[in-house]
Amino acid sequence: MYCWPGLRNSSARASFSFKIQTYMGQQSPNTRVKPAALMPGDTVGIVAPASPIQRNLLDAGCLALFRMGYKPFFLDSIFEQDLYFAGSTQRRARELEEMFRRPEVKAIICARGGYGCNYLLDELDLDVVRENPKIFVGYSDATTLLTWFADAAKLVTFHGPMITRDFDDAADLLHVASWKSSLEGRSHWEIAAVPGSGIEPIVTGEAEGTLYGGCLSMLAASLGTPYAIKTDETILFIEDIGAKPFQVDRMLMQLKLAGKFSGVRGIIFGEMLNCVQQHDQGYKLQEVVKRIVGDLGVPVAYGLRSGHVSKQNVTLPIGVRAKLHVSDSVRLSILEAAATAMTPQAAAKS
């Protein structure tokens, strides 16, 4: 086991691409389990549930966490490698269970994605997660765990930045405002499109539902398994990286034909980074998206940077009530706190 030594009190980068607004309103009841809020000084456990990691990138991410006031912690086994995995299935499962069991660990963040979280579905003891609910953050391949924990353990999870990719101050990959709003338990806040945010309307409308989703490749891969995604009454977030438009089309059609869009309340796509056939292809991915989901009768927006992004990775709480407003502008409103016991000090800062 290893607690990363370093600086603690330096300020984190604080420039934002989106407008974050905090407001009051009536909170909707939610039967999901909400983890305890993460505050400066808390210990953050780092796990590698999928592909292997590089030590220098982990160190850089740990330094950034220290500068934000957290205490990074990881097990020595995190550096193991088995083919294209961060060690055996058993190592990765036991690491994750250990982080959920340890009382001093207040949040668990994935070091990276890649491939391999699906191997953990039959290996993990889900009762450990149920009995020790904690903040769990990741994206990409970790979508498999985010949605499974949300569906099977009823735990609010977080689609957001990972240690070896997004916690580099110089790269401007961390969206601090949504990180704090999500993990510190602030209620009633929203992400609104502003110039430069990249968010745009596809189909106008307004809807309320449970925020849910993640990487499109993982969402589609769940179909036909006992761990298939549950999308009824959701505001469905969909993102991916490097998929060509026809591949995005195929996966969206797979979800559509499987009935996974029939009960959604609204859809918001991510940045869809590098999802092009070729740069002079003569059409936009937005046209592909509209062709498939434009007839659902629900609001659809495009361009919210969460997951695979070029900058400012937004943290989205999976499993909370949210409202999507799409007109000439786009707003995603989070209608309840995603974590519990926000302290008076944090409330004073909001």
C-alpha positions in Angstrom: 0.0 0.0 0.0 1.2 3.5 -0.7 0.1 7.0 0.3 1.6 9.4 -2.1 3.8 12.1 -0.4 3.8 15.6 -1.8 2.3 19.1 -1.6 -1.2 19.7 -0.2 -2.0 23.3 -0.1 -1.4 24.6 -3.6 -4.5 25.9 -5.4 -6.0 23.8 -8.3 -6.6 25.2 -11.7 -9.9 27.1 -11.8 -10.7 28.1 -15.3 -14.1 26.8 -16.7 -15.5 26.3 -20.1 -19.1 26.1 -19.0 -21.3 28.4 -16.9 -22.1 26.7 -13.6 -25.1 28.1 -11.7 -26.3 27.2 -8.2 -30.0 27.7 -7.5 -32.6 26.6 -5.1 -35.7 24.6 -5.9 -37.8 21.6 -4.8 -35.8 18.4 -4.5 -37.2 15.3 -6.0 -37.1 12.1 -4.0 -34.5 9.5 -5.0 -34.2 6.0 -3.7 -30.6 5.7 -4.8 -27.8 5.5 -2.2 -25.7 8.6 -2.1 -22.1 8.4 -1.0 -20.6 10.8 1.6 -19.3 14.0 0.1 -15.6 14.4 -0.6 -13.9 17.3 1.1 -10.3 18.7 1.1 -8.1 16.6 3.4 -9.9 13.4 2.6 -8.2 10.3 1.3 -8.8 9.4 -2.4 -8.2 5.8 -3.4 -6.8 5.2 -6.9 -7.6 1.9 -8.7 -6.7 0.4 -12.1 -9.6 -1.8 -13.0 -8.8 -2.1 -16.7 -5.6 -1.4 -18.7 -2.1 -1.0 -17.2 -0.8 2.4 -16.1 2.5 4.4 -16.3 4.1 5.4 -13.1 5.0 8.9 -14.3 1.4 9.7 -15.2 0.2 8.3 -11.9 2.7 10.5 -10.1 1.5 13.6 -12.0 -2.1 12.9 -11.2 -1.3 12.3 -7.5 0.5 15.7 -7.4 -2.5 17.4 -8.8 -4.7 15.7 -6.2 -2.4 17.0 -3.4 -2.6 20.5 -4.8 -6.4 20.2 -4.6 -6.0 19.3 -0.9 -6.7 15.5 -1.1 -4.5 12.6 0.1 -3.9 10.1 -2.8 -3.6 6.5 -1.8 -3.0 3.3 -3.9 -1.9 -0.3 -3.5 1.5 -1.4 -4.7 -0.1 -4.0 -7.0 -1.6 -1.2 -9.2 1.6 -1.4 -11.4 1.1 -5.1 -12.2 0.5 -6.1 -15.8 -1.1 -9.1 -17.5 -1.3 -8.8 -21.2 -3.2 -5.6 -21.8 -4.7 -5.5 -18.3 -3.5 -3.9 -15.0 -2.9 -7.3 -13.5 -5.1 -10.3 -13.3 -8.9 -10.2 -12.9 -8.6 -11.2 -9.3 -6.0 -8.5 -8.5 -8.2 -5.8 -10.0 -11.3 -7.0 -8.3 -9.6 -7.3 -4.9 -8.1 -3.9 -5.3 -11.5 -2.3 -5.9 -13.1 -4.2 -3.0 -10.2 -3.2 -0.7 -10.8 0.5 -1.5 -14.5 0.2 -0.8 -13.8 -1.6 2.5 -11.1 0.8 3.8 -12.8 3.4 6.1 -10.2 6.1 5.6 -10.8 6.1 1.8 -13.6 8.6 1.0 -13.6 8.4 -2.8 -12.4 6.0 -5.4 -11.1 7.3 -8.8 -10.0 5.2 -11.7 -6.4 5.7 -12.9 -7.4 5.1 -16.5 -9.8 3.2 -18.8 -8.7 1.1 -21.7 -10.2 -2.4 -21.5 -11.0 -5.0 -18.8 -13.8 -3.8 -16.5 -16.2 -6.3 -18.0 -14.0 -9.1 -16.5 -14.8 -7.8 -13.0 -18.6 -8.1 -13.3 -18.6 -11.8 -12.4 -15.7 -11.5 -9.9 -16.6 -8.5 -7.7 -18.5 -9.0 -4.5 -21.3 -6.4 -5.0 -22.3 -6.6 -1.4 -19.0 -4.9 -0.5 -20.1 -2.0 -2.7 -23.6 -2.0 -1.2 -22.3 -2.1 2.4 -19.6 0.6 1.9 -21.1 3.2 -0.5 -18.5 5.6 -1.7 -17.8 8.1 -4.5 -16.7 6.2 -7.6 -15.4 8.2 -10.5 -14.3 7.2 -14.0 -15.3 7.1 -17.7 -14.5 5.2 -20.9 -14.2 1.5 -20.0 -15.2 2.3 -16.5 -18.7 3.0 -17.8 -19.3 -0.7 -17.3 -18.8 -0.3 -13.5 -20.6 3.1 -13.3 -23.8 1.7 -14.8 -23.6 -1.6 -13.0 -23.1 0.0 -9.6 -25.9 2.4 -10.4 -28.3 -0.3 -11.5 -27.4 -3.2 -9.2 -26.2 -1.4 -6.1 -28.4 1.6 -6.6 -25.3 3.8 -5.9 -24.9 7.3 -7.3 -21.7 7.2 -9.4 -19.8 9.8 -11.2 -18.8 10.1 -14.9 -15.7 12.2 -14.6 -12.0 12.7 -14.8 -9.4 9.9 -14.2 -6.0 10.2 -12.6 -3.5 9.6 -15.3 -5.4 11.5 -18.0 -7.2 14.5 -16.6 -5.4 15.8 -13.5 -2.6 17.6 -15.3 -2.8 21.3 -14.6 -1.0 22.3 -17.7 -3.4 20.4 -20.0 -6.5 22.1 -18.6 -8.4 18.8 -18.5 -10.2 19.2 -15.2 -13.5 21.1 -14.9 -13.2 22.1 -11.3 -16.6 23.7 -10.8 -18.6 20.5 -11.7 -16.1 18.3 -9.8 -16.8 20.3 -6.6 -20.5 20.6 -7.2 -20.9 16.9 -7.8 -18.6 15.5 -5.1 -19.1 18.0 -2.4 -22.8 17.5 -2.4 -24.1 20.8 -3.7 -27.8 20.6 -4.7 -29.5 22.4 -7.5 -26.8 23.4 -9.9 -26.6 23.5 -13.7 -24.3 23.4 -16.7 -25.3 26.0 -19.3 -23.8 26.4 -22.7 -21.8 29.5 -23.2 -19.7 30.7 -26.2 -16.8 28.2 -26.6 -18.5 25.4 -24.7 -19.3 23.4 -27.8 -22.8 22.5 -26.6 -25.5 22.9 -29.2 -29.1 21.9 -29.7 -30.2 19.0 -32.0 -33.9 18.6 -31.1 -35.7 21.2 -28.9 -37.7 20.4 -25.9 -37.5 20.0 -22.1 -37.5 16.9 -20.0 -36.7 15.6 -16.5 -35.3 12.2 -15.7 -32.5 10.3 -14.0 -29.1 11.2 -15.4 -27.4 8.1 -16.7 -25.0 6.8 -19.4 -21.4 7.0 -20.4 -19.2 5.7 -23.2 -21.3 4.5 -26.2 -19.1 1.5 -26.9 -19.6 0.2 -23.4 -23.3 0.9 -23.4 -23.8 -1.1 -26.6 -21.5 -3.9 -25.4 -23.8 -4.4 -22.3 -26.7 -5.5 -24.5 -27.6 -9.2 -24.4 -25.8 -9.7 -21.0 -27.2 -9.8 -17.4 -25.6 -6.4 -17.0 -27.5 -4.6 -19.8 -28.0 -0.9 -19.2 -31.4 0.3 -17.9 -32.4 3.5 -19.6 -36.1 4.0 -18.8 -37.0 7.5 -17.6 -33.4 8.7 -18.0 -31.7 11.7 -19.4 -29.2 9.6 -21.3 -25.6 10.9 -21.7 -23.7 9.3 -24.6 -20.0 9.9 -25.5 -17.1 8.2 -27.2 -13.7 8.7 -28.9 -12.3 7.8 -32.2 -15.3 6.0 -33.5 -16.1 6.6 -37.2 -19.5 8.0 -38.0 -20.8 4.7 -39.4 -19.6 3.0 -36.2 -21.4 5.5 -34.1 -24.5 5.0 -36.3 -24.3 1.2 -35.9 -24.1 1.4 -32.1 -26.9 3.9 -31.8 -29.0 1.8 -34.1 -28.2 -1.2 -31.9 -29.4 0.6 -28.8 -32.5 1.8 -30.7 -33.4 -1.6 -32.0 -32.9 -3.1 -28.5 -35.5 -0.7 -27.2 -33.1 1.3 -25.1 -34.3 4.6 -26.4 -38.0 3.9 -26.1 -38.2 5.0 -22.4 -35.6 7.8 -22.4 -36.7 11.4 -21.5 -33.9 13.2 -23.2 -30.4 12.6 -24.7 -27.3 14.6 -24.5 -24.2 13.7 -26.4 -20.6 14.3 -25.4 -17.9 16.0 -27.4 -17.5 12.8 -29.5 -13.8 13.5 -29.8 -12.2 12.5 -33.2 -15.4 10.7 -34.3 -14.8 11.4 -38.0 -14.4 9.4 -41.1 -12.1 12.0 -42.6 -11.9 15.7 -42.0 -13.3 16.6 -45.4 -16.2 14.1 -45.2 -18.8 16.6 -46.1 -21.2 16.0 -43.2 -21.2 16.3 -39.5 -21.7 13.7 -36.8 -24.6 15.8 -35.6 -26.5 14.9 -38.8 -25.9 11.2 -38.1 -27.1 11.6 -34.5 -30.3 13.5 -35.6 -31.1 10.9 -38.2 -31.3 8.2 -35.5 -32.7 9.9 -32.4 -34.4 12.9 -34.0 -37.8 11.0 -34.2 -38.0 10.0 -30.5 -40.0 13.0 -29.5 -37.4 13.9 -26.7 -35.0 16.8 -26.4 -31.5 16.1 -27.8 -28.3 18.1 -27.3 -24.7 17.6 -28.4 -21.3 18.6 -27.2 -21.2 18.4 -23.4 -17.5 17.7 -22.6 -17.4 14.8 -20.2 -15.3 11.7 -20.5 -13.1 11.7 -23.6 -12.6 15.4 -24.1 -10.1 17.9 -25.5 -10.3 20.1 -22.3 -12.3 20.8 -19.2 -13.7 17.3 -18.3 -17.1 17.8 -16.7 -18.1 15.6 -13.8 -21.6 14.2 -14.2 -23.4 12.5 -11.3 -25.1 9.2 -12.5 -28.3 8.4 -10.8 -29.6 11.8 -9.7 -32.6 13.7 -11.0 -31.8 16.1 -13.8 -33.6 18.4 -16.3 -32.5 18.9 -19.9 -33.6 22.1 -21.6 -32.9 22.5 -25.3 -33.9 25.5 -27.3 -31.6 28.1 -28.9 -29.5 27.4 -25.8 -28.9 24.2 -23.8 -29.0 23.7 -20.0 -28.5 20.6 -18.0 -29.8 21.2 -14.5 -28.9 18.8 -11.6 -31.9 18.8 -9.3 -30.5 17.2 -6.2 -27.2 16.6 -4.4 -25.3 13.6 -5.6 -23.4 13.2 -2.3 -24.5 13.6 1.4 -23.6 15.8 4.3 -22.3 18.9 2.7 -20.5 20.8 5.4 -21.3 24.4 6.4 -17.9 25.5 5.1 -18.6 24.0 1.7 -22.0 25.6 1.6 -20.5 29.0 2.3 -18.3 28.6 -0.8 -21.1 27.6 -3.1 
